[in-house]
C-alpha cells in the first residue's frame, strides 16, 4: 500500500468547537478572577473568601477575623465592588452587557 492509498483522517473531525471556546473563555475568566482576588488587600480577600467560599455570614466572618461586624460589612462591600469592576471588564471583552 502506497502512501497515497492510506486514508487520512482529520483529527479535529467531530470536535465541538463551541465547547472548546467556552472552556478557553472559562480559563481566561478564572485567571482574571484569581488576579483580581490577589490584587485585593489581604484583609478584604480573607473576608470575601470566608463569606463566598466558606459560606460564613459577614458577622461570623468578622468574629473569625476579630473585627467589628460593621467593619466587615464595609470591607466586604469594597471587595465586591472591586470584583464587580473586573466582571464588568470581562463582560465588555466578551461583547456582553
Residue pairs with C-beta under 8 A, 6 or more apart in sequence:
25 94
29 90
32 86
32 89
32 90
33 83
33 86
36 82
36 83
36 86
37 45
37 48
37 49
37 83
38 45
39 82
40 48
40 79
40 82
40 83
43 65
43 75
44 75
44 76
44 78
44 79
44 82
45 79
46 65
47 58
47 61
47 62
47 65
47 72
47 75
47 76
47 79
48 76
48 79
48 80
48 83
50 56
50 60
50 61
50 64
50 65
51 57
51 58
51 61
51 76
54 61
56 64
58 69
58 72
58 73
58 76
59 69
59 72
61 72
61 76
62 68
62 69
62 71
62 72
65 72
67 75
91 97
